[in-house]
């Protein structure tokens, strides 16, 4: 069980949590040991919920779970260093160079042929190597800073 206050990490006052920090915190919370229904009911009772409220919450949770598991999904952040898409394109590094609409440029490496190229983060999950997989041309690789 995750309380809302546990979901959002504490950051220095006045600074918003980055997407990366939020995703890392969420991933850590997802790796908690599973609870059976009796343990969930007991925890919710300790939080002051009534039996009827608990029944309603569990019914809603079952419906959401059914929807969430009806199709495959991934919580993996596609711009995390080391992320590898199904075509073998791996995120090598994040650059300080930006593009249109706030998109950051990332350096990718093809795990098939080793070719390195740059691309915007929004399509890292669907990129194919421009050298060996007939993917779209990559952007120039920005120098490391």
The first five atom37 places (N, CA, C, CB, O) and aatype in JSON, in Angstrom:
{
  "aatype": [20, 20, 20, 20, 20, 20, 20, 20, 20, 20, 20, 20, 20, 20, 20, 20, 20, 20, 20, 20, 20, 20, 20, 20, 20, 20, 20, 20, 20, 20, 20, 20, 20, 20, 20, 20, 20, 20, 20, 20, 20, 20, 20, 20, 20, 20, 20, 20, 20, 20, 20, 20, 20, 20, 20, 20, 20, 20, 20, 20, 20, 20, 20, 20, 20, 20, 20, 20, 20, 20, 20, 20, 20, 20, 20, 20, 20, 20, 20, 20, 20, 20, 20, 20, 20, 20, 20, 20, 20, 20, 20, 20, 20, 20, 20, 20, 20, 20, 20, 20, 20, 20, 20, 20, 20, 20, 20, 20, 20, 20, 20, 20, 20, 20, 20, 20, 20, 20, 20, 20, 20, 20, 20, 20, 20, 20, 20, 20, 20, 20, 20, 20, 20, 20, 20, 20, 20, 20, 20, 20, 20, 20, 20, 20, 20],
  "atom_mask": [
    [1, 1, 1, 1, 1],
    [1, 1, 1, 1, 1],
    [1, 1, 1, 1, 1],
    [1, 1, 1, 1, 1],
    [1, 1, 1, 1, 1],
    [1, 1, 1, 1, 1],
    [1, 1, 1, 1, 1],
    [1, 1, 1, 1, 1],
    [1, 1, 1, 1, 1],
    [1, 1, 1, 1, 1],
    [1, 1, 1, 1, 1],
    [1, 1, 1, 1, 1],
    [1, 1, 1, 1, 1],
    [1, 1, 1, 1, 1],
    [1, 1, 1, 1, 1],
    [1, 1, 1, 1, 1],
    [1, 1, 1, 1, 1],
    [1, 1, 1, 1, 1],
    [1, 1, 1, 1, 1],
    [1, 1, 1, 1, 1],
    [1, 1, 1, 1, 1],
    [1, 1, 1, 1, 1],
    [1, 1, 1, 1, 1],
    [1, 1, 1, 1, 1],
    [1, 1, 1, 1, 1],
    [1, 1, 1, 1, 1],
    [1, 1, 1, 1, 1],
    [1, 1, 1, 1, 1],
    [1, 1, 1, 1, 1],
    [1, 1, 1, 1, 1],
    [1, 1, 1, 1, 1],
    [1, 1, 1, 1, 1],
    [1, 1, 1, 1, 1],
    [1, 1, 1, 1, 1],
    [1, 1, 1, 1, 1],
    [1, 1, 1, 1, 1],
    [1, 1, 1, 1, 1],
    [1, 1, 1, 1, 1],
    [1, 1, 1, 1, 1],
    [1, 1, 1, 1, 1],
    [1, 1, 1, 1, 1],
    [1, 1, 1, 1, 1],
    [1, 1, 1, 1, 1],
    [1, 1, 1, 1, 1],
    [1, 1, 1, 1, 1],
    [1, 1, 1, 1, 1],
    [1, 1, 1, 1, 1],
    [1, 1, 1, 1, 1],
    [1, 1, 1, 1, 1],
    [1, 1, 1, 1, 1],
    [1, 1, 1, 1, 1],
    [1, 1, 1, 1, 1],
    [1, 1, 1, 1, 1],
    [1, 1, 1, 1, 1],
    [1, 1, 1, 1, 1],
    [1, 1, 1, 1, 1],
    [1, 1, 1, 1, 1],
    [1, 1, 1, 1, 1],
    [1, 1, 1, 1, 1],
    [1, 1, 1, 1, 1],
    [1, 1, 1, 1, 1],
    [1, 1, 1, 1, 1],
    [1, 1, 1, 1, 1],
    [1, 1, 1, 1, 1],
    [1, 1, 1, 1, 1],
    [1, 1, 1, 1, 1],
    [1, 1, 1, 1, 1],
    [1, 1, 1, 1, 1],
    [1, 1, 1, 1, 1],
    [1, 1, 1, 1, 1],
    [1, 1, 1, 1, 1],
    [1, 1, 1, 1, 1],
    [1, 1, 1, 1, 1],
    [1, 1, 1, 1, 1],
    [1, 1, 1, 1, 1],
    [1, 1, 1, 1, 1],
    [1, 1, 1, 1, 1],
    [1, 1, 1, 1, 1],
    [1, 1, 1, 1, 1],
    [1, 1, 1, 1, 1],
    [1, 1, 1, 1, 1],
    [1, 1, 1, 1, 1],
    [1, 1, 1, 1, 1],
    [1, 1, 1, 1, 1],
    [1, 1, 1, 1, 1],
    [1, 1, 1, 1, 1],
    [1, 1, 1, 1, 1],
    [1, 1, 1, 1, 1],
    [1, 1, 1, 1, 1],
    [1, 1, 1, 1, 1],
    [1, 1, 1, 1, 1],
    [1, 1, 1, 1, 1],
    [1, 1, 1, 1, 1],
    [1, 1, 1, 1, 1],
    [1, 1, 1, 1, 1],
    [1, 1, 1, 1, 1],
    [1, 1, 1, 1, 1],
    [1, 1, 1, 1, 1],
    [1, 1, 1, 1, 1],
    [1, 1, 1, 1, 1],
    [1, 1, 1, 1, 1],
    [1, 1, 1, 1, 1],
    [1, 1, 1, 1, 1],
    [1, 1, 1, 1, 1],
    [1, 1, 1, 1, 1],
    [1, 1, 1, 1, 1],
    [1, 1, 1, 1, 1],
    [1, 1, 1, 1, 1],
    [1, 1, 1, 1, 1],
    [1, 1, 1, 1, 1],
    [1, 1, 1, 1, 1],
    [1, 1, 1, 1, 1],
    [1, 1, 1, 1, 1],
    [1, 1, 1, 1, 1],
    [1, 1, 1, 1, 1],
    [1, 1, 1, 1, 1],
    [1, 1, 1, 1, 1],
    [1, 1, 1, 1, 1],
    [1, 1, 1, 1, 1],
    [1, 1, 1, 1, 1],
    [1, 1, 1, 1, 1],
    [1, 1, 1, 1, 1],
    [1, 1, 1, 1, 1],
    [1, 1, 1, 1, 1],
    [1, 1, 1, 1, 1],
    [1, 1, 1, 1, 1],
    [1, 1, 1, 1, 1],
    [1, 1, 1, 1, 1],
    [1, 1, 1, 1, 1],
    [1, 1, 1, 1, 1],
    [1, 1, 1, 1, 1],
    [1, 1, 1, 1, 1],
    [1, 1, 1, 1, 1],
    [1, 1, 1, 1, 1],
    [1, 1, 1, 1, 1],
    [1, 1, 1, 1, 1],
    [1, 1, 1, 1, 1],
    [1, 1, 1, 1, 1],
    [1, 1, 1, 1, 1],
    [1, 1, 1, 1, 1],
    [1, 1, 1, 1, 1],
    [1, 1, 1, 1, 1],
    [1, 1, 1, 1, 1],
    [1, 1, 1, 1, 1],
    [1, 1, 1, 1, 1]
  ],
  "atom_positions": [
    [[0.85, -1.17, 0.0], [0.0, 0.0, 0.0], [0.89, 1.23, 0.0], [-0.97, 0.0, 1.22], [1.91, 1.28, 0.69]],
    [[0.49, 2.2, -0.78], [1.26, 3.42, -0.9], [0.39, 4.61, -0.51], [1.81, 3.59, -2.34], [-0.67, 4.84, -1.1]],
    [[0.84, 5.36, 0.48], [0.18, 6.62, 0.82], [0.64, 7.68, -0.16], [0.49, 7.05, 2.29], [1.77, 7.63, -0.66]],
    [[-0.22, 8.64, -0.45], [0.16, 9.71, -1.37], [1.41, 10.44, -0.9], [-0.98, 10.7, -1.53], [2.25, 10.81, -1.72]],
    [[1.55, 10.64, 0.41], [2.74, 11.36, 0.9], [4.02, 10.56, 0.69], [2.57, 11.69, 2.38], [5.11, 11.14, 0.71]],
    [[3.92, 9.23, 0.5], [5.1, 8.41, 0.22], [5.46, 8.44, -1.26], [4.85, 6.98, 0.67], [6.61, 8.18, -1.63]],
    [[4.5, 8.75, -2.1], [4.72, 8.69, -3.54], [5.63, 9.81, -4.02], [3.41, 8.74, -4.27], [6.49, 9.58, -4.87]],
    [[5.45, 11.01, -3.5], [6.22, 12.15, -3.97], [7.42, 12.37, -3.07], [5.36, 13.41, -4.04], [7.26, 12.63, -1.88]],
    [[8.62, 12.28, -3.62], [9.83, 12.41, -2.8], [9.99, 13.82, -2.25], [11.05, 12.04, -3.61], [9.52, 14.8, -2.83]],
    [[10.67, 13.89, -1.14], [10.96, 15.18, -0.52], [12.12, 15.81, -1.29], [11.3, 15.02, 1.0], [13.15, 15.16, -1.51]],
    [[11.95, 17.04, -1.68], [13.0, 17.77, -2.39], [13.25, 19.07, -1.64], [12.61, 18.05, -3.88], [12.4, 19.51, -0.86]],
    [[14.41, 19.7, -1.86], [14.66, 20.99, -1.18], [13.54, 21.98, -1.42], [15.99, 21.59, -1.65], [12.96, 22.03, -2.51]],
    [[13.24, 22.76, -0.4], [12.14, 23.71, -0.45], [12.25, 24.61, -1.69], [12.11, 24.56, 0.83], [13.32, 25.15, -1.98]],
    [[11.16, 24.77, -2.38], [11.09, 25.64, -3.54], [11.52, 24.99, -4.85], [11.93, 26.83, -3.3], [11.42, 25.61, -5.91]],
    [[11.99, 23.75, -4.8], [12.41, 23.06, -6.02], [11.44, 21.93, -6.33], [13.85, 22.53, -5.89], [11.14, 21.12, -5.45]],
    [[10.95, 21.86, -7.56], [10.06, 20.76, -7.91], [10.84, 19.45, -8.07], [9.29, 21.08, -9.2], [12.03, 19.46, -8.38]],
    [[10.16, 18.35, -7.84], [10.78, 17.04, -8.05], [10.91, 16.82, -9.55], [9.94, 15.89, -7.39], [9.98, 17.07, -10.31]],
    [[12.08, 16.35, -9.98], [12.27, 16.06, -11.4], [11.5, 14.79, -11.76], [13.78, 15.91, -11.75], [11.16, 13.99, -10.89]],
    [[11.23, 14.64, -13.02], [10.54, 13.44, -13.5], [11.36, 12.2, -13.16], [10.29, 13.52, -15.02], [10.8, 11.17, -12.77]],
    [[12.68, 12.29, -13.3], [13.55, 11.16, -13.0], [13.46, 10.76, -11.53], [15.0, 11.48, -13.37], [13.37, 9.58, -11.2]],
    [[13.48, 11.77, -10.63], [13.38, 11.5, -9.2], [12.03, 10.88, -8.86], [13.59, 12.8, -8.4], [11.95, 9.94, -8.07]],
    [[10.98, 11.4, -9.46], [9.63, 10.87, -9.23], [9.54, 9.41, -9.68], [8.58, 11.73, -9.96], [9.01, 8.57, -8.96]],
    [[10.06, 9.11, -10.88], [10.0, 7.74, -11.4], [10.83, 6.79, -10.55], [10.48, 7.7, -12.86], [10.42, 5.65, -10.31]],
    [[12.02, 7.24, -10.09], [12.84, 6.39, -9.22], [12.12, 6.07, -7.92], [14.19, 7.06, -8.93], [12.13, 4.93, -7.46]],
    [[11.49, 7.07, -7.32], [10.75, 6.87, -6.07], [9.59, 5.91, -6.29], [10.24, 8.21, -5.51], [9.35, 5.01, -5.47]],
    [[8.87, 6.08, -7.37], [7.73, 5.21, -7.67], [8.2, 3.77, -7.88], [6.98, 5.71, -8.93], [7.56, 2.84, -7.39]],
    [[9.32, 3.59, -8.59], [9.85, 2.24, -8.82], [10.23, 1.58, -7.49], [11.07, 2.3, -9.75], [9.97, 0.39, -7.3]],
    [[10.84, 2.35, -6.56], [11.18, 1.79, -5.25], [9.93, 1.36, -4.49], [11.97, 2.83, -4.42], [9.91, 0.3, -3.86]],
    [[8.88, 2.17, -4.55], [7.65, 1.84, -3.84], [6.97, 0.61, -4.42], [6.7, 3.03, -3.86], [6.32, -0.14, -3.7]],
    [[7.12, 0.4, -5.73], [6.5, -0.77, -6.36], [7.17, -2.08, -5.94], [6.56, -0.63, -7.87], [6.58, -3.14, -6.1]],
    [[8.38, -2.0, -5.41], [9.09, -3.21, -5.01], [8.86, -3.58, -3.55], [10.56, -3.03, -5.26], [9.62, -4.37, -2.99]],
    [[7.83, -3.03, -2.93], [7.49, -3.41, -1.57], [6.9, -4.81, -1.58], [6.5, -2.4, -0.93], [6.35, -5.25, -2.59]],
    [[7.01, -5.52, -0.47], [6.42, -6.86, -0.44], [4.89, -6.78, -0.59], [6.79, -7.59, 0.88], [4.27, -5.86, -0.04]],
    [[4.3, -7.71, -1.31], [2.85, -7.68, -1.51], [2.1, -7.99, -0.2], [2.45, -8.68, -2.61], [2.58, -8.73, 0.65]],
    [[0.92, -7.41, -0.08], [0.06, -7.68, 1.07], [-1.12, -8.52, 0.6], [-0.44, -6.34, 1.73], [-1.61, -8.35, -0.52]],
    [[-1.58, -9.43, 1.46], [-2.8, -10.14, 1.13], [-3.99, -9.28, 1.56], [-2.84, -11.55, 1.82], [-3.81, -8.25, 2.22]],
    [[-5.18, -9.69, 1.19], [-6.36, -8.86, 1.46], [-6.55, -8.61, 2.95], [-7.6, -9.52, 0.89], [-6.95, -7.51, 3.34]],
    [[-6.29, -9.6, 3.78], [-6.46, -9.42, 5.22], [-5.52, -8.32, 5.75], [-6.2, -10.75, 5.97], [-5.92, -7.51, 6.57]],
    [[-4.27, -8.31, 5.26], [-3.32, -7.3, 5.7], [-3.72, -5.91, 5.21], [-1.91, -7.64, 5.2], [-3.54, -4.92, 5.92]],
    [[-4.28, -5.83, 4.02], [-4.74, -4.54, 3.49], [-5.91, -4.04, 4.33], [-5.16, -4.67, 1.99], [-5.95, -2.88, 4.71]],
    [[-6.85, -4.92, 4.61], [-8.0, -4.52, 5.43], [-7.55, -4.02, 6.81], [-8.99, -5.7, 5.6], [-8.04, -3.01, 7.31]],
    [[-6.61, -4.74, 7.41], [-6.1, -4.35, 8.73], [-5.42, -2.97, 8.67], [-5.12, -5.41, 9.26], [-5.63, -2.13, 9.54]],
    [[-4.59, -2.75, 7.64], [-3.9, -1.46, 7.5], [-4.9, -0.32, 7.29], [-2.9, -1.52, 6.33], [-4.71, 0.77, 7.84]],
    [[-5.94, -0.56, 6.51], [-6.94, 0.48, 6.27], [-7.78, 0.75, 7.52], [-7.85, 0.08, 5.1], [-8.18, 1.89, 7.77]],
    [[-8.05, -0.28, 8.3], [-8.75, -0.07, 9.56], [-7.92, 0.79, 10.51], [-9.08, -1.43, 10.22], [-8.46, 1.66, 11.2]],
    [[-6.6, 0.54, 10.55], [-5.71, 1.36, 11.38], [-5.69, 2.82, 10.94], [-4.28, 0.79, 11.35], [-5.43, 3.72, 11.74]],
    [[-5.97, 3.04, 9.67], [-6.01, 4.42, 9.16], [-7.37, 5.08, 9.4], [-5.68, 4.44, 7.66], [-7.59, 6.23, 9.02]],
    [[-8.28, 4.34, 10.02], [-9.56, 4.92, 10.4], [-10.69, 4.75, 9.41], [-9.37, 6.34, 10.64], [-11.73, 5.39, 9.57]],
    [[-10.53, 3.92, 8.39], [-11.6, 3.71, 7.43], [-12.62, 2.71, 7.97], [-11.03, 3.21, 6.08], [-12.28, 1.81, 8.75]],
    [[-13.86, 2.88, 7.55], [-14.91, 1.95, 7.97], [-14.86, 0.7, 7.1], [-16.31, 2.63, 7.88], [-14.26, 0.69, 6.03]],
    [[-15.51, -0.35, 7.58], [-15.58, -1.6, 6.81], [-16.2, -1.38, 5.44], [-16.38, -2.63, 7.57], [-15.74, -1.96, 4.46]],
    [[-17.24, -0.55, 5.38], [-17.91, -0.29, 4.1], [-16.97, 0.47, 3.15], [-19.21, 0.53, 4.31], [-16.9, 0.16, 1.96]],
    [[-16.24, 1.47, 3.69], [-15.28, 2.22, 2.86], [-14.19, 1.29, 2.34], [-14.65, 3.38, 3.67], [-13.76, 1.41, 1.19]],
    [[-13.74, 0.38, 3.18], [-12.7, -0.57, 2.76], [-13.22, -1.47, 1.65], [-12.23, -1.42, 3.96], [-12.51, -1.71, 0.67]],
    [[-14.45, -1.98, 1.79], [-15.04, -2.8, 0.73], [-15.11, -2.04, -0.59], [-16.46, -3.26, 1.15], [-14.79, -2.58, -1.64]],
    [[-15.53, -0.76, -0.52], [-15.62, 0.06, -1.73], [-14.25, 0.27, -2.37], [-16.26, 1.41, -1.4], [-14.1, 0.2, -3.59]],
    [[-13.24, 0.54, -1.54], [-11.88, 0.75, -2.06], [-11.33, -0.51, -2.71], [-10.95, 1.21, -0.94], [-10.7, -0.45, -3.76]],
    [[-11.56, -1.66, -2.07], [-11.06, -2.91, -2.64], [-11.78, -3.26, -3.94], [-11.24, -4.05, -1.64], [-11.15, -3.78, -4.87]],
    [[-13.06, -2.98, -4.03], [-13.8, -3.21, -5.27], [-13.25, -2.33, -6.39], [-15.32, -2.94, -5.06], [-13.03, -2.79, -7.51]],
    [[-13.01, -1.05, -6.08], [-12.44, -0.13, -7.07], [-11.04, -0.57, -7.48], [-12.41, 1.3, -6.52], [-10.69, -0.49, -8.66]],
    [[-10.24, -1.03, -6.51], [-8.87, -1.48, -6.8], [-8.89, -2.7, -7.72], [-8.12, -1.8, -5.5], [-8.07, -2.81, -8.63]],
    [[-9.82, -3.61, -7.49], [-9.92, -4.8, -8.35], [-10.28, -4.41, -9.78], [-10.98, -5.78, -7.8], [-9.73, -4.96, -10.73]],
    [[-11.21, -3.44, -9.93], [-11.58, -2.97, -11.28], [-10.37, -2.33, -11.97], [-12.75, -1.95, -11.2], [-10.1, -2.62, -13.14]],
    [[-9.65, -1.47, -11.25], [-8.47, -0.82, -11.83], [-7.41, -1.84, -12.21], [-7.89, 0.21, -10.85], [-6.79, -1.74, -13.27]],
    [[-7.2, -2.82, -11.34], [-6.21, -3.85, -11.62], [-6.58, -4.62, -12.88], [-6.07, -4.81, -10.42], [-5.71, -4.93, -13.7]],
    [[-7.86, -4.94, -13.03], [-8.31, -5.66, -14.21], [-8.03, -4.86, -15.48], [-9.81, -5.98, -14.11], [-7.58, -5.42, -16.48]],
    [[-8.29, -3.56, -15.44], [-8.03, -2.71, -16.6], [-6.52, -2.62, -16.86], [-8.62, -1.3, -16.38], [-6.07, -2.73, -18.0]],
    [[-5.74, -2.41, -15.79], [-4.3, -2.23, -15.94], [-3.6, -3.49, -16.45], [-3.69, -1.82, -14.62], [-2.57, -3.39, -17.12]],
    [[-4.13, -4.65, -16.15], [-3.47, -5.89, -16.56], [-4.07, -6.48, -17.82], [-3.55, -6.89, -15.45], [-3.63, -7.54, -18.27]],
    [[-5.05, -5.82, -18.4], [-5.67, -6.35, -19.62], [-4.78, -6.15, -20.84], [-7.03, -5.7, -19.84], [-4.96, -6.85, -21.84]],
    [[-3.83, -5.2, -20.78], [-2.88, -4.98, -21.87], [-1.49, -4.78, -21.25], [-3.29, -3.74, -22.74], [-1.37, -4.27, -20.14]],
    [[-0.46, -5.2, -21.98], [0.89, -5.02, -21.41], [1.26, -3.55, -21.29], [1.92, -5.74, -22.28], [0.96, -2.75, -22.18]],
    [[1.91, -3.2, -20.22], [2.39, -1.83, -20.0], [3.79, -1.89, -19.42], [1.43, -1.04, -19.07], [4.24, -2.94, -18.96]],
    [[4.48, -0.77, -19.44], [5.8, -0.69, -18.87], [5.93, 0.59, -18.08], [6.89, -0.78, -19.95], [5.52, 1.65, -18.54]],
    [[6.5, 0.48, -16.89], [6.75, 1.67, -16.07], [8.18, 2.15, -16.26], [6.48, 1.38, -14.59], [8.6, 3.11, -15.61]],
    [[8.93, 1.49, -17.14], [10.32, 1.86, -17.31], [10.42, 3.22, -17.98], [11.06, 0.8, -18.13], [9.73, 3.5, -18.96]],
    [[11.27, 4.07, -17.45], [11.46, 5.41, -17.97], [12.37, 5.32, -19.19], [12.07, 6.36, -16.88], [13.52, 4.89, -19.08]],
    [[11.87, 5.72, -20.37], [12.6, 5.49, -21.61], [13.83, 6.37, -21.79], [11.69, 5.69, -22.76], [14.6, 6.15, -22.73]],
    [[14.05, 7.35, -20.92], [15.25, 8.17, -21.04], [16.24, 7.92, -19.89], [14.88, 9.65, -21.08], [17.15, 8.72, -19.68]],
    [[16.06, 6.84, -19.16], [17.01, 6.48, -18.11], [18.26, 5.91, -18.75], [16.38, 5.47, -17.1], [18.17, 5.1, -19.68]],
    [[19.43, 6.32, -18.26], [20.68, 5.78, -18.78], [20.64, 4.26, -18.62], [21.92, 6.4, -18.04], [20.34, 3.75, -17.54]],
    [[20.94, 3.56, -19.69], [20.9, 2.09, -19.68], [19.61, 1.51, -20.23], [21.09, 1.6, -18.28], [19.53, 0.31, -20.49]],
    [[18.57, 2.36, -20.42], [17.32, 1.85, -21.01], [17.63, 1.3, -22.4], [16.21, 2.97, -21.08], [18.36, 1.93, -23.17]],
    [[17.09, 0.15, -22.72], [17.27, -0.46, -24.04], [15.9, -0.75, -24.63], [18.14, -1.76, -23.95], [15.09, -1.45, -24.01]],
    [[15.64, -0.23, -25.81], [14.34, -0.45, -26.44], [14.31, -1.83, -27.11], [14.03, 0.66, -27.47], [15.34, -2.49, -27.19]],
    [[13.15, -2.27, -27.6], [13.06, -3.6, -28.2], [13.95, -3.82, -29.42], [11.64, -3.86, -28.59], [14.26, -4.96, -29.77]],
    [[14.37, -2.72, -30.09], [15.25, -2.85, -31.26], [16.73, -2.76, -30.88], [14.92, -1.77, -32.27], [17.59, -2.7, -31.76]],
    [[17.04, -2.76, -29.57], [18.42, -2.79, -29.12], [19.12, -1.44, -29.06], [19.19, -3.67, -29.99], [20.34, -1.38, -29.03]],
    [[18.35, -0.35, -29.06], [18.95, 0.97, -28.96], [19.0, 1.36, -27.48], [18.14, 2.03, -29.8], [17.97, 1.41, -26.81]],
    [[20.2, 1.63, -26.98], [20.41, 1.86, -25.55], [20.78, 3.32, -25.3], [21.51, 0.93, -25.01], [21.58, 3.92, -26.02]],
    [[20.17, 3.9, -24.24], [20.5, 5.26, -23.85], [21.88, 5.24, -23.18], [19.41, 5.86, -22.89], [22.08, 4.54, -22.19]],
    [[22.82, 6.02, -23.72], [24.18, 6.06, -23.2], [24.37, 7.26, -22.28], [25.18, 6.12, -24.35], [24.96, 7.12, -21.21]],
    [[23.87, 8.42, -22.69], [24.01, 9.6, -21.83], [22.99, 10.66, -22.2], [25.42, 10.17, -21.94], [22.46, 10.71, -23.32]],
    [[22.73, 11.5, -21.23], [21.84, 12.64, -21.37], [22.74, 13.85, -21.64], [20.92, 12.85, -20.09], [23.78, 14.0, -21.0]],
    [[22.34, 14.7, -22.57], [23.15, 15.89, -22.84], [22.45, 17.12, -22.26], [23.38, 16.06, -24.37], [21.31, 17.05, -21.81]],
    [[23.17, 18.23, -22.28], [22.59, 19.49, -21.84], [21.94, 20.23, -23.01], [23.65, 20.38, -21.19], [21.44, 21.35, -22.84]],
    [[21.94, 19.62, -24.18], [21.41, 20.25, -25.38], [19.92, 19.97, -25.47], [22.14, 19.75, -26.65], [19.48, 18.83, -25.32]],
    [[19.16, 21.02, -25.73], [17.72, 20.88, -25.85], [17.27, 21.08, -27.28], [17.02, 21.87, -24.95], [18.03, 21.51, -28.15]],
    [[16.03, 20.75, -27.51], [15.46, 20.89, -28.84], [14.08, 21.52, -28.75], [15.38, 19.54, -29.54], [13.79, 22.24, -27.8]],
    [[13.24, 21.25, -29.73], [11.91, 21.84, -29.75], [11.05, 21.38, -28.57], [11.21, 21.49, -31.06], [11.15, 20.24, -28.12]],
    [[10.23, 22.29, -28.08], [9.28, 22.02, -27.0], [9.95, 21.41, -25.77], [8.18, 21.09, -27.49], [9.38, 20.54, -25.11]],
    [[11.16, 21.87, -25.47], [11.84, 21.42, -24.27], [12.41, 20.02, -24.33], [10.92, 21.49, -23.14], [12.82, 19.48, -23.3]],
    [[12.45, 19.41, -25.5], [12.99, 18.05, -25.63], [14.5, 18.07, -25.44], [12.64, 17.44, -27.0], [15.18, 18.93, -25.99]],
    [[15.01, 17.14, -24.67], [16.45, 17.01, -24.45], [16.99, 16.01, -25.46], [16.76, 16.55, -22.98], [16.29, 15.09, -25.89]],
    [[18.25, 16.2, -25.83], [18.91, 15.28, -26.74], [19.68, 14.24, -25.92], [19.86, 16.04, -27.72], [20.37, 14.58, -24.96]],
    [[19.54, 12.98, -26.31], [20.2, 11.86, -25.66], [21.11, 11.17, -26.68], [19.17, 10.85, -25.07], [20.85, 11.19, -27.88]],
    [[22.17, 10.57, -26.18], [23.06, 9.78, -27.03], [22.65, 8.32, -26.88], [24.57, 9.99, -26.66], [22.53, 7.8, -25.77]],
    [[22.43, 7.67, -28.02], [22.04, 6.26, -28.05], [23.14, 5.45, -28.71], [20.7, 6.06, -28.78], [23.87, 5.96, -29.56]],
    [[23.24, 4.19, -28.31], [24.18, 3.26, -28.93], [23.39, 2.04, -29.38], [25.35, 2.87, -27.96], [22.57, 1.5, -28.63]],
    [[23.66, 1.62, -30.6], [23.04, 0.4, -31.11], [23.8, -0.79, -30.52], [23.05, 0.35, -32.68], [25.01, -0.89, -30.68]],
    [[23.09, -1.68, -29.84], [23.74, -2.86, -29.26], [23.99, -3.94, -30.31], [22.9, -3.42, -28.12], [24.61, -4.97, -30.01]],
    [[23.5, -3.72, -31.53], [23.73, -4.68, -32.61], [25.07, -4.38, -33.29], [22.58, -4.63, -33.64], [25.9, -5.27, -33.47]],
    [[25.27, -3.09, -33.68], [26.48, -2.75, -34.43], [27.41, -1.77, -33.71], [26.1, -2.19, -35.76], [28.51, -1.52, -34.19]],
    [[26.99, -1.19, -32.58], [27.83, -0.27, -31.83], [27.76, 1.18, -32.28], [29.21, -0.73, -31.91], [28.41, 2.04, -31.67]],
    [[26.99, 1.49, -33.31], [26.88, 2.86, -33.82], [26.27, 3.76, -32.75], [26.03, 2.9, -35.12], [25.27, 3.41, -32.12]],
    [[26.87, 4.95, -32.54], [26.33, 5.93, -31.61], [25.77, 7.11, -32.38], [27.4, 6.4, -30.6], [26.35, 7.56, -33.36]],
    [[24.64, 7.6, -31.91], [23.98, 8.74, -32.54], [23.14, 9.43, -31.5], [23.11, 8.3, -33.76], [22.94, 8.9, -30.41]],
    [[22.65, 10.61, -31.82], [21.83, 11.36, -30.87], [20.38, 11.4, -31.37], [22.38, 12.8, -30.68], [20.11, 11.3, -32.57]],
    [[19.47, 11.54, -30.41], [18.05, 11.62, -30.74], [17.32, 12.31, -29.59], [17.45, 10.21, -31.01], [17.84, 12.38, -28.47]],
    [[16.15, 12.81, -29.87], [15.32, 13.38, -28.81], [14.77, 12.26, -27.94], [14.16, 14.24, -29.42], [14.52, 11.15, -28.41]],
    [[14.57, 12.56, -26.66], [14.13, 11.55, -25.71], [12.75, 10.99, -25.97], [14.16, 12.13, -24.36], [12.47, 9.85, -25.6]],
    [[11.87, 11.77, -26.61], [10.49, 11.31, -26.75], [10.34, 10.08, -27.63], [9.66, 12.41, -27.31], [9.32, 9.39, -27.55]],
    [[11.33, 9.78, -28.48], [11.18, 8.61, -29.34], [12.23, 7.53, -29.08], [11.24, 9.03, -30.78], [12.45, 6.66, -29.93]],
    [[12.87, 7.58, -27.92], [13.91, 6.59, -27.61], [13.35, 5.16, -27.6], [14.54, 6.91, -26.25], [14.08, 4.21, -27.9]],
    [[12.09, 5.02, -27.27], [11.52, 3.67, -27.2], [11.2, 3.08, -28.57], [10.26, 3.7, -26.36], [10.96, 1.87, -28.67]],
    [[11.2, 3.89, -29.62], [10.86, 3.38, -30.95], [11.98, 3.56, -31.97], [9.61, 4.06, -31.45], [11.81, 3.25, -33.15]],
    [[13.14, 4.05, -31.52], [14.26, 4.28, -32.45], [14.8, 2.96, -32.97], [15.37, 5.08, -31.76], [14.83, 1.95, -32.27]],
    [[15.24, 3.01, -34.23], [16.0, 1.92, -34.85], [17.32, 2.52, -35.3], [15.21, 1.26, -36.05], [17.39, 3.72, -35.6]],
    [[18.34, 1.73, -35.35], [19.68, 2.22, -35.71], [19.67, 2.77, -37.14], [20.72, 1.1, -35.57], [19.22, 2.09, -38.06]],
    [[20.18, 4.0, -37.33], [20.28, 4.53, -38.69], [21.36, 3.83, -39.51], [20.55, 6.03, -38.64], [21.37, 3.96, -40.74]],
    [[22.26, 3.11, -38.86], [23.36, 2.46, -39.57], [23.02, 1.03, -40.03], [24.59, 2.42, -38.67], [23.34, 0.65, -41.15]],
    [[22.36, 0.24, -39.16], [22.14, -1.16, -39.52], [20.68, -1.61, -39.53], [22.9, -2.03, -38.58], [20.38, -2.75, -39.88]],
    [[19.76, -0.72, -39.15], [18.36, -1.13, -39.1], [17.45, -0.21, -39.92], [17.88, -1.15, -37.65], [16.24, -0.22, -39.75]],
    [[18.02, 0.57, -40.8], [17.27, 1.5, -41.65], [16.41, 2.47, -40.85], [16.38, 0.72, -42.6], [15.34, 2.88, -41.29]],
    [[16.89, 2.85, -39.66], [16.19, 3.84, -38.85], [16.43, 5.24, -39.39], [16.64, 3.76, -37.39], [17.31, 5.44, -40.23]],
    [[15.65, 6.21, -38.92], [15.86, 7.59, -39.37], [17.23, 8.1, -38.94], [14.76, 8.5, -38.82], [17.77, 7.66, -37.92]],
    [[17.77, 9.02, -39.7], [19.08, 9.58, -39.38], [19.07, 10.16, -37.97], [19.47, 10.67, -40.39], [18.1, 10.78, -37.55]],
    [[20.14, 9.95, -37.25], [20.26, 10.52, -35.92], [20.7, 11.96, -35.99], [21.23, 9.72, -35.07], [21.11, 12.45, -37.04]],
    [[20.61, 12.64, -34.85], [21.11, 14.0, -34.74], [22.62, 13.94, -34.5], [20.38, 14.78, -33.6], [23.14, 12.9, -34.09]],
    [[23.34, 15.04, -34.74], [24.77, 15.03, -34.4], [24.95, 14.82, -32.9], [25.45, 16.36, -34.85], [24.17, 15.35, -32.1]],
    [[25.95, 14.06, -32.52], [26.22, 13.78, -31.11], [26.88, 15.02, -30.49], [27.14, 12.51, -30.94], [27.97, 15.41, -30.9]],
    [[26.21, 15.65, -29.48], [26.82, 16.81, -28.83], [28.05, 16.41, -28.02], [25.81, 17.5, -27.93], [28.13, 15.31, -27.48]],
    [[29.01, 17.32, -27.94], [30.21, 17.09, -27.15], [29.84, 16.95, -25.69], [31.24, 18.22, -27.36], [28.86, 17.55, -25.23]],
    [[30.62, 16.16, -24.95], [30.38, 16.03, -23.51], [30.83, 17.3, -22.81], [31.13, 14.79, -22.93], [31.83, 17.91, -23.19]],
    [[30.08, 17.68, -21.79], [30.45, 18.9, -21.04], [30.87, 18.57, -19.64], [29.28, 19.9, -21.01], [31.21, 19.46, -18.87]]
  ]
}
